[in-house]
Amino acid sequence: MSELAERFEAHDPGEKQVAEKIRCDACPVMCYIADGRTGACDRYGNVGGRIVRMDPLTILDHA
């Protein structure tokens, strides 16, 4: 399997959840993400079995 393919796997409705990976449902891709890795978007990752936003949320001040 290529490095890119190992980085994320798109969700297949007929596929059982892969052990040691969790499914991110933040977008329609529904990646299975291994611990310490990020999904296809690079926005969410698996940290200790939990989906965590990897980039900071930016809030613009409209003054």
Rosetta blueprint (number, residue, H / E / L):
1 M L
2 S L
3 E H
4 L H
5 A H
6 E H
7 R H
8 F L
9 E E
10 A L
11 H L
12 D L
13 P L
14 G L
15 E L
16 K L
17 Q L
18 V L
19 A L
20 E L
21 K E
22 I E
23 R E
24 C L
25 D L
26 A L
27 C L
28 P L
29 V L
30 M L
31 C L
32 Y E
33 I E
34 A E
35 D L
36 G L
37 R L
38 T E
39 G L
40 A L
41 C L
42 D L
43 R L
44 Y E
45 G E
46 N E
47 V E
48 G L
49 G L
50 R E
51 I E
52 V E
53 R E
54 M L
55 D L
56 P L
57 L L
58 T L
59 I L
60 L L
61 D L
62 H L
63 A L
